[in-house]
Amino acid sequence: MKIKDAHFYELIVSAGEAQRKSRVFNLRLSEIPGQKGLSQIFYYDCGTTHTFQGSIIENTEERLLFEIEGGKQFEFRPLTRTRPK
């Protein structure tokens, strides 16, 4: 998924059977130097910047799936504007 500057994303956080959906802003992804396969994600939500370290499970045009230790998954999807006709 192409990550854009100053863009909103739909976030679905899954832990076991529980899921939570929200809208987040300013998603960032960076590899951790010297840690093969590990990355960090950063995003802004509810007045706070959130940071997590984990692995990219899937990265397609439609979504980015990121997993942290303990099995918690973060699914990011680009939000598209729909304007009334």
PDB file of N, CA, C and O in Angstrom, chain B, residues numbered from 101:
ATOM      1  N   MET B 101       0.845  -1.165   0.000  1.00  0.00           N
ATOM      2  CA  MET B 101       0.000   0.000   0.000  1.00  0.00           C
ATOM      3  C   MET B 101       0.895   1.234   0.000  1.00  0.00           C
ATOM      4  O   MET B 101       1.866   1.307   0.754  1.00  0.00           O
ATOM      5  N   LYS B 102       0.570   2.176  -0.829  1.00  0.00           N
ATOM      6  CA  LYS B 102       1.326   3.417  -0.863  1.00  0.00           C
ATOM      7  C   LYS B 102       0.864   4.304   0.297  1.00  0.00           C
ATOM      8  O   LYS B 102      -0.320   4.620   0.414  1.00  0.00           O
ATOM      9  N   ILE B 103       1.805   4.697   1.144  1.00  0.00           N
ATOM     10  CA  ILE B 103       1.494   5.559   2.292  1.00  0.00           C
ATOM     11  C   ILE B 103       1.710   7.000   1.865  1.00  0.00           C
ATOM     12  O   ILE B 103       2.782   7.363   1.381  1.00  0.00           O
ATOM     13  N   LYS B 104       0.675   7.821   2.051  1.00  0.00           N
ATOM     14  CA  LYS B 104       0.705   9.222   1.626  1.00  0.00           C
ATOM     15  C   LYS B 104       0.856  10.138   2.831  1.00  0.00           C
ATOM     16  O   LYS B 104       0.389   9.823   3.925  1.00  0.00           O
ATOM     17  N   ASP B 105       1.509  11.267   2.624  1.00  0.00           N
ATOM     18  CA  ASP B 105       1.632  12.275   3.669  1.00  0.00           C
ATOM     19  C   ASP B 105       0.277  12.889   3.968  1.00  0.00           C
ATOM     20  O   ASP B 105      -0.549  13.066   3.072  1.00  0.00           O
ATOM     21  N   ALA B 106       0.054  13.213   5.239  1.00  0.00           N
ATOM     22  CA  ALA B 106      -1.156  13.917   5.679  1.00  0.00           C
ATOM     23  C   ALA B 106      -2.424  13.285   5.103  1.00  0.00           C
ATOM     24  O   ALA B 106      -3.238  13.971   4.486  1.00  0.00           O
ATOM     25  N   HIS B 107      -2.585  11.992   5.305  1.00  0.00           N
ATOM     26  CA  HIS B 107      -3.715  11.255   4.757  1.00  0.00           C
ATOM     27  C   HIS B 107      -4.389  10.458   5.877  1.00  0.00           C
ATOM     28  O   HIS B 107      -3.728  10.036   6.826  1.00  0.00           O
ATOM     29  N   PHE B 108      -5.698  10.255   5.765  1.00  0.00           N
ATOM     30  CA  PHE B 108      -6.445   9.459   6.737  1.00  0.00           C
ATOM     31  C   PHE B 108      -6.509   8.002   6.290  1.00  0.00           C
ATOM     32  O   PHE B 108      -6.557   7.699   5.098  1.00  0.00           O
ATOM     33  N   TYR B 109      -6.509   7.106   7.286  1.00  0.00           N
ATOM     34  CA  TYR B 109      -6.593   5.671   7.037  1.00  0.00           C
ATOM     35  C   TYR B 109      -7.611   5.052   7.973  1.00  0.00           C
ATOM     36  O   TYR B 109      -7.788   5.509   9.102  1.00  0.00           O
ATOM     37  N   GLU B 110      -8.279   4.011   7.503  1.00  0.00           N
ATOM     38  CA  GLU B 110      -9.124   3.207   8.375  1.00  0.00           C
ATOM     39  C   GLU B 110      -8.202   2.212   9.067  1.00  0.00           C
ATOM     40  O   GLU B 110      -7.357   1.587   8.426  1.00  0.00           O
ATOM     41  N   LEU B 111      -8.368   2.070  10.371  1.00  0.00           N
ATOM     42  CA  LEU B 111      -7.568   1.132  11.149  1.00  0.00           C
ATOM     43  C   LEU B 111      -8.497   0.119  11.796  1.00  0.00           C
ATOM     44  O   LEU B 111      -9.482   0.486  12.436  1.00  0.00           O
ATOM     45  N   ILE B 112      -8.181  -1.150  11.625  1.00  0.00           N
ATOM     46  CA  ILE B 112      -8.896  -2.231  12.297  1.00  0.00           C
ATOM     47  C   ILE B 112      -7.870  -2.960  13.156  1.00  0.00           C
ATOM     48  O   ILE B 112      -6.937  -3.575  12.641  1.00  0.00           O
ATOM     49  N   VAL B 113      -8.055  -2.883  14.475  1.00  0.00           N
ATOM     50  CA  VAL B 113      -7.155  -3.557  15.414  1.00  0.00           C
ATOM     51  C   VAL B 113      -7.840  -4.844  15.858  1.00  0.00           C
ATOM     52  O   VAL B 113      -8.976  -4.814  16.331  1.00  0.00           O
ATOM     53  N   SER B 114      -7.147  -5.981  15.704  1.00  0.00           N
ATOM     54  CA  SER B 114      -7.685  -7.290  16.076  1.00  0.00           C
ATOM     55  C   SER B 114      -6.799  -7.928  17.134  1.00  0.00           C
ATOM     56  O   SER B 114      -5.578  -8.004  16.994  1.00  0.00           O
ATOM     57  N   ALA B 115      -7.452  -8.385  18.197  1.00  0.00           N
ATOM     58  CA  ALA B 115      -6.761  -9.129  19.249  1.00  0.00           C
ATOM     59  C   ALA B 115      -7.674 -10.277  19.638  1.00  0.00           C
ATOM     60  O   ALA B 115      -8.699 -10.067  20.287  1.00  0.00           O
ATOM     61  N   GLY B 116      -7.310 -11.486  19.248  1.00  0.00           N
ATOM     62  CA  GLY B 116      -8.188 -12.634  19.480  1.00  0.00           C
ATOM     63  C   GLY B 116      -9.467 -12.470  18.679  1.00  0.00           C
ATOM     64  O   GLY B 116      -9.415 -12.274  17.465  1.00  0.00           O
ATOM     65  N   GLU B 117     -10.614 -12.547  19.343  1.00  0.00           N
ATOM     66  CA  GLU B 117     -11.912 -12.389  18.679  1.00  0.00           C
ATOM     67  C   GLU B 117     -12.380 -10.934  18.646  1.00  0.00           C
ATOM     68  O   GLU B 117     -13.336 -10.611  17.940  1.00  0.00           O
ATOM     69  N   ALA B 118     -11.729 -10.065  19.389  1.00  0.00           N
ATOM     70  CA  ALA B 118     -12.146  -8.657  19.480  1.00  0.00           C
ATOM     71  C   ALA B 118     -11.562  -7.837  18.335  1.00  0.00           C
ATOM     72  O   ALA B 118     -10.429  -8.050  17.903  1.00  0.00           O
ATOM     73  N   GLN B 119     -12.380  -6.882  17.854  1.00  0.00           N
ATOM     74  CA  GLN B 119     -11.950  -5.956  16.812  1.00  0.00           C
ATOM     75  C   GLN B 119     -12.413  -4.551  17.168  1.00  0.00           C
ATOM     76  O   GLN B 119     -13.475  -4.354  17.757  1.00  0.00           O
ATOM     77  N   ARG B 120     -11.579  -3.575  16.790  1.00  0.00           N
ATOM     78  CA  ARG B 120     -11.938  -2.171  16.992  1.00  0.00           C
ATOM     79  C   ARG B 120     -11.579  -1.417  15.718  1.00  0.00           C
ATOM     80  O   ARG B 120     -10.483  -1.577  15.180  1.00  0.00           O
ATOM     81  N   LYS B 121     -12.509  -0.597  15.242  1.00  0.00           N
ATOM     82  CA  LYS B 121     -12.271   0.205  14.046  1.00  0.00           C
ATOM     83  C   LYS B 121     -12.153   1.668  14.438  1.00  0.00           C
ATOM     84  O   LYS B 121     -12.834   2.146  15.345  1.00  0.00           O
ATOM     85  N   SER B 122     -11.272   2.367  13.731  1.00  0.00           N
ATOM     86  CA  SER B 122     -11.140   3.802  13.943  1.00  0.00           C
ATOM     87  C   SER B 122     -10.552   4.435  12.692  1.00  0.00           C
ATOM     88  O   SER B 122     -10.202   3.755  11.727  1.00  0.00           O
ATOM     89  N   ARG B 123     -10.457   5.746  12.740  1.00  0.00           N
ATOM     90  CA  ARG B 123      -9.853   6.497  11.646  1.00  0.00           C
ATOM     91  C   ARG B 123      -8.601   7.154  12.202  1.00  0.00           C
ATOM     92  O   ARG B 123      -8.659   7.842  13.221  1.00  0.00           O
ATOM     93  N   VAL B 124      -7.462   6.946  11.535  1.00  0.00           N
ATOM     94  CA  VAL B 124      -6.200   7.488  12.015  1.00  0.00           C
ATOM     95  C   VAL B 124      -5.593   8.376  10.934  1.00  0.00           C
ATOM     96  O   VAL B 124      -6.017   8.348   9.778  1.00  0.00           O
ATOM     97  N   PHE B 125      -4.600   9.160  11.327  1.00  0.00           N
ATOM     98  CA  PHE B 125      -4.011  10.160  10.448  1.00  0.00           C
ATOM     99  C   PHE B 125      -2.492  10.025  10.451  1.00  0.00           C
ATOM    100  O   PHE B 125      -1.886   9.622  11.444  1.00  0.00           O
ATOM    101  N   ASN B 126      -1.902  10.369   9.327  1.00  0.00           N
ATOM    102  CA  ASN B 126      -0.452  10.516   9.216  1.00  0.00           C
ATOM    103  C   ASN B 126       0.310   9.221   9.547  1.00  0.00           C
ATOM    104  O   ASN B 126       1.207   9.225  10.390  1.00  0.00           O
ATOM    105  N   LEU B 127      -0.043   8.145   8.898  1.00  0.00           N
ATOM    106  CA  LEU B 127       0.611   6.850   9.074  1.00  0.00           C
ATOM    107  C   LEU B 127       2.044   6.907   8.551  1.00  0.00           C
ATOM    108  O   LEU B 127       2.309   7.469   7.488  1.00  0.00           O
ATOM    109  N   ARG B 128       2.953   6.323   9.305  1.00  0.00           N
ATOM    110  CA  ARG B 128       4.357   6.208   8.909  1.00  0.00           C
ATOM    111  C   ARG B 128       4.831   4.778   9.177  1.00  0.00           C
ATOM    112  O   ARG B 128       4.370   4.129  10.116  1.00  0.00           O
ATOM    113  N   LEU B 129       5.731   4.308   8.363  1.00  0.00           N
ATOM    114  CA  LEU B 129       6.295   2.971   8.501  1.00  0.00           C
ATOM    115  C   LEU B 129       7.789   3.072   8.269  1.00  0.00           C
ATOM    116  O   LEU B 129       8.222   3.678   7.289  1.00  0.00           O
ATOM    117  N   SER B 130       8.585   2.487   9.154  1.00  0.00           N
ATOM    118  CA  SER B 130      10.035   2.497   8.961  1.00  0.00           C
ATOM    119  C   SER B 130      10.634   1.179   9.445  1.00  0.00           C
ATOM    120  O   SER B 130      10.188   0.595  10.432  1.00  0.00           O
ATOM    121  N   GLU B 131      11.661   0.730   8.718  1.00  0.00           N
ATOM    122  CA  GLU B 131      12.378  -0.476   9.115  1.00  0.00           C
ATOM    123  C   GLU B 131      13.292  -0.127  10.285  1.00  0.00           C
ATOM    124  O   GLU B 131      13.785   0.996  10.385  1.00  0.00           O
ATOM    125  N   ILE B 132      13.512  -1.095  11.164  1.00  0.00           N
ATOM    126  CA  ILE B 132      14.416  -0.903  12.288  1.00  0.00           C
ATOM    127  C   ILE B 132      15.803  -1.359  11.839  1.00  0.00           C
ATOM    128  O   ILE B 132      15.986  -2.528  11.499  1.00  0.00           O
ATOM    129  N   PRO B 133      16.783  -0.449  11.832  1.00  0.00           N
ATOM    130  CA  PRO B 133      18.128  -0.821  11.380  1.00  0.00           C
ATOM    131  C   PRO B 133      18.711  -1.959  12.225  1.00  0.00           C
ATOM    132  O   PRO B 133      18.630  -1.938  13.453  1.00  0.00           O
ATOM    133  N   GLY B 134      19.288  -2.934  11.561  1.00  0.00           N
ATOM    134  CA  GLY B 134      19.925  -4.050  12.248  1.00  0.00           C
ATOM    135  C   GLY B 134      18.968  -5.114  12.760  1.00  0.00           C
ATOM    136  O   GLY B 134      19.412  -6.100  13.347  1.00  0.00           O
ATOM    137  N   GLN B 135      17.678  -4.944  12.554  1.00  0.00           N
ATOM    138  CA  GLN B 135      16.668  -5.907  13.007  1.00  0.00           C
ATOM    139  C   GLN B 135      15.922  -6.435  11.779  1.00  0.00           C
ATOM    140  O   GLN B 135      14.896  -5.881  11.385  1.00  0.00           O
ATOM    141  N   LYS B 136      16.432  -7.485  11.191  1.00  0.00           N
ATOM    142  CA  LYS B 136      15.837  -8.028   9.963  1.00  0.00           C
ATOM    143  C   LYS B 136      14.384  -8.432  10.187  1.00  0.00           C
ATOM    144  O   LYS B 136      14.070  -9.201  11.095  1.00  0.00           O
ATOM    145  N   GLY B 137      13.511  -7.902   9.347  1.00  0.00           N
ATOM    146  CA  GLY B 137      12.095  -8.261   9.404  1.00  0.00           C
ATOM    147  C   GLY B 137      11.277  -7.448  10.396  1.00  0.00           C
ATOM    148  O   GLY B 137      10.058  -7.606  10.451  1.00  0.00           O
ATOM    149  N   LEU B 138      11.909  -6.585  11.179  1.00  0.00           N
ATOM    150  CA  LEU B 138      11.166  -5.766  12.139  1.00  0.00           C
ATOM    151  C   LEU B 138      11.007  -4.341  11.621  1.00  0.00           C
ATOM    152  O   LEU B 138      11.914  -3.770  11.016  1.00  0.00           O
ATOM    153  N   SER B 139       9.837  -3.793  11.876  1.00  0.00           N
ATOM    154  CA  SER B 139       9.521  -2.426  11.465  1.00  0.00           C
ATOM    155  C   SER B 139       8.801  -1.715  12.594  1.00  0.00           C
ATOM    156  O   SER B 139       8.362  -2.341  13.559  1.00  0.00           O
ATOM    157  N   GLN B 140       8.684  -0.403  12.465  1.00  0.00           N
ATOM    158  CA  GLN B 140       7.887   0.395  13.384  1.00  0.00           C
ATOM    159  C   GLN B 140       6.806   1.098  12.588  1.00  0.00           C
ATOM    160  O   GLN B 140       7.031   1.541  11.462  1.00  0.00           O
ATOM    161  N   ILE B 141       5.607   1.195  13.198  1.00  0.00           N
ATOM    162  CA  ILE B 141       4.549   2.004  12.618  1.00  0.00           C
ATOM    163  C   ILE B 141       4.280   3.151  13.575  1.00  0.00           C
ATOM    164  O   ILE B 141       4.404   3.012  14.792  1.00  0.00           O
ATOM    165  N   PHE B 142       3.912   4.277  13.005  1.00  0.00           N
ATOM    166  CA  PHE B 142       3.552   5.470  13.756  1.00  0.00           C
ATOM    167  C   PHE B 142       2.262   5.993  13.145  1.00  0.00           C
ATOM    168  O   PHE B 142       2.131   6.034  11.922  1.00  0.00           O
ATOM    169  N   TYR B 143       1.320   6.387  13.967  1.00  0.00           N
ATOM    170  CA  TYR B 143       0.113   7.039  13.458  1.00  0.00           C
ATOM    171  C   TYR B 143      -0.462   7.940  14.535  1.00  0.00           C
ATOM    172  O   TYR B 143      -0.163   7.784  15.719  1.00  0.00           O
ATOM    173  N   TYR B 144      -1.284   8.878  14.114  1.00  0.00           N
ATOM    174  CA  TYR B 144      -1.878   9.869  14.997  1.00  0.00           C
ATOM    175  C   TYR B 144      -3.364   9.553  15.157  1.00  0.00           C
ATOM    176  O   TYR B 144      -4.085   9.384  14.174  1.00  0.00           O
ATOM    177  N   ASP B 145      -3.811   9.476  16.422  1.00  0.00           N
ATOM    178  CA  ASP B 145      -5.209   9.153  16.707  1.00  0.00           C
ATOM    179  C   ASP B 145      -5.581   9.753  18.058  1.00  0.00           C
ATOM    180  O   ASP B 145      -4.836   9.608  19.027  1.00  0.00           O
ATOM    181  N   CYS B 146      -6.711  10.417  18.127  1.00  0.00           N
ATOM    182  CA  CYS B 146      -7.238  10.966  19.384  1.00  0.00           C
ATOM    183  C   CYS B 146      -6.228  11.852  20.113  1.00  0.00           C
ATOM    184  O   CYS B 146      -6.108  11.778  21.336  1.00  0.00           O
ATOM    185  N   GLY B 147      -5.511  12.681  19.377  1.00  0.00           N
ATOM    186  CA  GLY B 147      -4.585  13.616  19.992  1.00  0.00           C
ATOM    187  C   GLY B 147      -3.263  13.027  20.419  1.00  0.00           C
ATOM    188  O   GLY B 147      -2.488  13.701  21.098  1.00  0.00           O
ATOM    189  N   THR B 148      -2.976  11.790  20.044  1.00  0.00           N
ATOM    190  CA  THR B 148      -1.755  11.106  20.471  1.00  0.00           C
ATOM    191  C   THR B 148      -1.087  10.416  19.285  1.00  0.00           C
ATOM    192  O   THR B 148      -1.759   9.880  18.405  1.00  0.00           O
ATOM    193  N   THR B 149       0.242  10.438  19.274  1.00  0.00           N
ATOM    194  CA  THR B 149       0.983   9.652  18.300  1.00  0.00           C
ATOM    195  C   THR B 149       1.244   8.279  18.899  1.00  0.00           C
ATOM    196  O   THR B 149       1.793   8.172  19.995  1.00  0.00           O
ATOM    197  N   HIS B 150       0.855   7.236  18.191  1.00  0.00           N
ATOM    198  CA  HIS B 150       1.031   5.851  18.644  1.00  0.00           C
ATOM    199  C   HIS B 150       2.189   5.229  17.877  1.00  0.00           C
ATOM    200  O   HIS B 150       2.350   5.467  16.680  1.00  0.00           O
ATOM    201  N   THR B 151       2.993   4.432  18.570  1.00  0.00           N
ATOM    202  CA  THR B 151       4.144   3.761  17.974  1.00  0.00           C
ATOM    203  C   THR B 151       4.140   2.294  18.383  1.00  0.00           C
ATOM    204  O   THR B 151       3.970   1.965  19.557  1.00  0.00           O
ATOM    205  N   PHE B 152       4.330   1.417  17.396  1.00  0.00           N
ATOM    206  CA  PHE B 152       4.392  -0.016  17.664  1.00  0.00           C
ATOM    207  C   PHE B 152       5.520  -0.636  16.856  1.00  0.00           C
ATOM    208  O   PHE B 152       5.841  -0.176  15.760  1.00  0.00           O
ATOM    209  N   GLN B 153       6.114  -1.681  17.405  1.00  0.00           N
ATOM    210  CA  GLN B 153       7.179  -2.415  16.750  1.00  0.00           C
ATOM    211  C   GLN B 153       6.682  -3.819  16.448  1.00  0.00           C
ATOM    212  O   GLN B 153       6.109  -4.480  17.314  1.00  0.00           O
ATOM    213  N   GLY B 154       6.903  -4.277  15.214  1.00  0.00           N
ATOM    214  CA  GLY B 154       6.449  -5.607  14.842  1.00  0.00           C
ATOM    215  C   GLY B 154       6.850  -5.960  13.429  1.00  0.00           C
ATOM    216  O   GLY B 154       7.867  -5.482  12.926  1.00  0.00           O
ATOM    217  N   SER B 155       6.045  -6.803  12.782  1.00  0.00           N
ATOM    218  CA  SER B 155       6.350  -7.309  11.446  1.00  0.00           C
ATOM    219  C   SER B 155       5.215  -7.020  10.481  1.00  0.00           C
ATOM    220  O   SER B 155       4.041  -7.028  10.852  1.00  0.00           O
ATOM    221  N   ILE B 156       5.586  -6.768   9.243  1.00  0.00           N
ATOM    222  CA  ILE B 156       4.596  -6.607   8.182  1.00  0.00           C
ATOM    223  C   ILE B 156       4.179  -8.000   7.734  1.00  0.00           C
ATOM    224  O   ILE B 156       5.011  -8.800   7.307  1.00  0.00           O
ATOM    225  N   ILE B 157       2.882  -8.285   7.835  1.00  0.00           N
ATOM    226  CA  ILE B 157       2.347  -9.591   7.436  1.00  0.00           C
ATOM    227  C   ILE B 157       1.912  -9.555   5.975  1.00  0.00           C
ATOM    228  O   ILE B 157       2.122 -10.512   5.229  1.00  0.00           O
ATOM    229  N   GLU B 158       1.303  -8.441   5.578  1.00  0.00           N
ATOM    230  CA  GLU B 158       0.816  -8.289   4.202  1.00  0.00           C
ATOM    231  C   GLU B 158       0.884  -6.819   3.821  1.00  0.00           C
ATOM    232  O   GLU B 158       0.549  -5.942   4.617  1.00  0.00           O
ATOM    233  N   ASN B 159       1.319  -6.563   2.600  1.00  0.00           N
ATOM    234  CA  ASN B 159       1.354  -5.198   2.100  1.00  0.00           C
ATOM    235  C   ASN B 159       0.918  -5.218   0.639  1.00  0.00           C
ATOM    236  O   ASN B 159       1.720  -5.463  -0.262  1.00  0.00           O
ATOM    237  N   THR B 160      -0.380  -4.952   0.422  1.00  0.00           N
ATOM    238  CA  THR B 160      -0.932  -4.922  -0.934  1.00  0.00           C
ATOM    239  C   THR B 160      -1.402  -3.509  -1.236  1.00  0.00           C
ATOM    240  O   THR B 160      -1.268  -2.609  -0.408  1.00  0.00           O
ATOM    241  N   GLU B 161      -1.948  -3.324  -2.416  1.00  0.00           N
ATOM    242  CA  GLU B 161      -2.468  -2.016  -2.802  1.00  0.00           C
ATOM    243  C   GLU B 161      -3.639  -1.589  -1.917  1.00  0.00           C
ATOM    244  O   GLU B 161      -3.828  -0.396  -1.679  1.00  0.00           O
ATOM    245  N   GLU B 162      -4.424  -2.547  -1.429  1.00  0.00           N
ATOM    246  CA  GLU B 162      -5.634  -2.252  -0.667  1.00  0.00           C
ATOM    247  C   GLU B 162      -5.411  -2.138   0.834  1.00  0.00           C
ATOM    248  O   GLU B 162      -6.179  -1.466   1.522  1.00  0.00           O
ATOM    249  N   ARG B 163      -4.346  -2.799   1.365  1.00  0.00           N
ATOM    250  CA  ARG B 163      -4.180  -2.777   2.817  1.00  0.00           C
ATOM    251  C   ARG B 163      -2.751  -3.094   3.242  1.00  0.00           C
ATOM    252  O   ARG B 163      -1.958  -3.670   2.498  1.00  0.00           O
ATOM    253  N   LEU B 164      -2.461  -2.686   4.484  1.00  0.00           N
ATOM    254  CA  LEU B 164      -1.207  -3.015   5.151  1.00  0.00           C
ATOM    255  C   LEU B 164      -1.583  -3.732   6.435  1.00  0.00           C
ATOM    256  O   LEU B 164      -2.321  -3.188   7.257  1.00  0.00           O
ATOM    257  N   LEU B 165      -1.087  -4.938   6.615  1.00  0.00           N
ATOM    258  CA  LEU B 165      -1.368  -5.732   7.807  1.00  0.00           C
ATOM    259  C   LEU B 165      -0.075  -5.857   8.600  1.00  0.00           C
ATOM    260  O   LEU B 165       0.938  -6.338   8.091  1.00  0.00           O
ATOM    261  N   PHE B 166      -0.126  -5.417   9.856  1.00  0.00           N
ATOM    262  CA  PHE B 166       1.043  -5.332  10.721  1.00  0.00           C
ATOM    263  C   PHE B 166       0.737  -6.077  12.010  1.00  0.00           C
ATOM    264  O   PHE B 166      -0.346  -5.918  12.573  1.00  0.00           O
ATOM    265  N   GLU B 167       1.682  -6.893  12.488  1.00  0.00           N
ATOM    266  CA  GLU B 167       1.452  -7.677  13.698  1.00  0.00           C
ATOM    267  C   GLU B 167       2.543  -7.397  14.723  1.00  0.00           C
ATOM    268  O   GLU B 167       3.726  -7.341  14.387  1.00  0.00           O
ATOM    269  N   ILE B 168       2.126  -7.220  15.994  1.00  0.00           N
ATOM    270  CA  ILE B 168       3.081  -7.005  17.070  1.00  0.00           C
ATOM    271  C   ILE B 168       3.154  -8.254  17.940  1.00  0.00           C
ATOM    272  O   ILE B 168       2.357  -9.180  17.786  1.00  0.00           O
ATOM    273  N   GLU B 169       4.114  -8.267  18.849  1.00  0.00           N
ATOM    274  CA  GLU B 169       4.281  -9.399  19.753  1.00  0.00           C
ATOM    275  C   GLU B 169       2.982  -9.657  20.509  1.00  0.00           C
ATOM    276  O   GLU B 169       2.327  -8.717  20.959  1.00  0.00           O
ATOM    277  N   GLY B 170       2.616 -10.902  20.646  1.00  0.00           N
ATOM    278  CA  GLY B 170       1.372 -11.266  21.316  1.00  0.00           C
ATOM    279  C   GLY B 170       0.238 -11.514  20.347  1.00  0.00           C
ATOM    280  O   GLY B 170      -0.853 -11.901  20.767  1.00  0.00           O
ATOM    281  N   GLY B 171       0.469 -11.298  19.041  1.00  0.00           N
ATOM    282  CA  GLY B 171      -0.537 -11.611  18.036  1.00  0.00           C
ATOM    283  C   GLY B 171      -1.514 -10.494  17.700  1.00  0.00           C
ATOM    284  O   GLY B 171      -2.403 -10.706  16.875  1.00  0.00           O
ATOM    285  N   LYS B 172      -1.392  -9.324  18.297  1.00  0.00           N
ATOM    286  CA  LYS B 172      -2.282  -8.208  17.979  1.00  0.00           C
ATOM    287  C   LYS B 172      -1.959  -7.715  16.570  1.00  0.00           C
ATOM    288  O   LYS B 172      -0.799  -7.489  16.229  1.00  0.00           O
ATOM    289  N   GLN B 173      -3.020  -7.551  15.746  1.00  0.00           N
ATOM    290  CA  GLN B 173      -2.841  -7.141  14.359  1.00  0.00           C
ATOM    291  C   GLN B 173      -3.469  -5.778  14.096  1.00  0.00           C
ATOM    292  O   GLN B 173      -4.532  -5.446  14.620  1.00  0.00           O
ATOM    293  N   PHE B 174      -2.779  -5.003  13.271  1.00  0.00           N
ATOM    294  CA  PHE B 174      -3.226  -3.677  12.859  1.00  0.00           C
ATOM    295  C   PHE B 174      -3.392  -3.706  11.345  1.00  0.00           C
ATOM    296  O   PHE B 174      -2.431  -3.934  10.611  1.00  0.00           O
ATOM    297  N   GLU B 175      -4.610  -3.473  10.889  1.00  0.00           N
ATOM    298  CA  GLU B 175      -4.889  -3.448   9.452  1.00  0.00           C
ATOM    299  C   GLU B 175      -5.210  -2.011   9.058  1.00  0.00           C
ATOM    300  O   GLU B 175      -6.149  -1.412   9.582  1.00  0.00           O
ATOM    301  N   PHE B 176      -4.433  -1.467   8.139  1.00  0.00           N
ATOM    302  CA  PHE B 176      -4.625  -0.100   7.656  1.00  0.00           C
ATOM    303  C   PHE B 176      -5.137  -0.149   6.233  1.00  0.00           C
ATOM    304  O   PHE B 176      -4.624  -0.897   5.400  1.00  0.00           O
ATOM    305  N   ARG B 177      -6.153   0.652   5.961  1.00  0.00           N
ATOM    306  CA  ARG B 177      -6.705   0.778   4.608  1.00  0.00           C
ATOM    307  C   ARG B 177      -6.854   2.266   4.294  1.00  0.00           C
ATOM    308  O   ARG B 177      -7.283   3.037   5.152  1.00  0.00           O
ATOM    309  N   PRO B 178      -6.503   2.679   3.071  1.00  0.00           N
ATOM    310  CA  PRO B 178      -6.666   4.096   2.740  1.00  0.00           C
ATOM    311  C   PRO B 178      -8.141   4.480   2.725  1.00  0.00           C
ATOM    312  O   PRO B 178      -8.980   3.742   2.209  1.00  0.00           O
ATOM    313  N   LEU B 179      -8.444   5.633   3.292  1.00  0.00           N
ATOM    314  CA  LEU B 179      -9.814   6.149   3.228  1.00  0.00           C
ATOM    315  C   LEU B 179      -9.970   6.910   1.929  1.00  0.00           C
ATOM    316  O   LEU B 179      -9.101   7.695   1.550  1.00  0.00           O
ATOM    317  N   THR B 180     -11.071   6.676   1.254  1.00  0.00           N
ATOM    318  CA  THR B 180     -11.335   7.394   0.017  1.00  0.00           C
ATOM    319  C   THR B 180     -12.516   8.310   0.245  1.00  0.00           C
ATOM    320  O   THR B 180     -13.475   7.969   0.938  1.00  0.00           O
ATOM    321  N   ARG B 181     -12.423   9.443  -0.336  1.00  0.00           N
ATOM    322  CA  ARG B 181     -13.523  10.409  -0.216  1.00  0.00           C
ATOM    323  C   ARG B 181     -14.641  10.035  -1.181  1.00  0.00           C
ATOM    324  O   ARG B 181     -14.407   9.702  -2.343  1.00  0.00           O
ATOM    325  N   THR B 182     -15.834  10.101  -0.671  1.00  0.00           N
ATOM    326  CA  THR B 182     -16.986   9.942  -1.544  1.00  0.00           C
ATOM    327  C   THR B 182     -17.804  11.216  -1.420  1.00  0.00           C
ATOM    328  O   THR B 182     -18.265  11.573  -0.336  1.00  0.00           O
ATOM    329  N   ARG B 183     -17.974  11.884  -2.529  1.00  0.00           N
ATOM    330  CA  ARG B 183     -18.711  13.137  -2.541  1.00  0.00           C
ATOM    331  C   ARG B 183     -20.129  12.907  -3.030  1.00  0.00           C
ATOM    332  O   ARG B 183     -20.368  12.122  -3.947  1.00  0.00           O
ATOM    333  N   PRO B 184     -21.064  13.603  -2.404  1.00  0.00           N
ATOM    334  CA  PRO B 184     -22.456  13.466  -2.865  1.00  0.00           C
ATOM    335  C   PRO B 184     -22.584  13.956  -4.309  1.00  0.00           C
ATOM    336  O   PRO B 184     -21.895  14.888  -4.723  1.00  0.00           O
ATOM    337  N   LYS B 185     -23.470  13.318  -5.061  1.00  0.00           N
ATOM    338  CA  LYS B 185     -23.692  13.709  -6.461  1.00  0.00           C
ATOM    339  C   LYS B 185     -24.686  14.826  -6.562  1.00  0.00           C
ATOM    340  O   LYS B 185     -24.993  15.281  -7.663  1.00  0.00           O
TER     341      LYS B 185
END
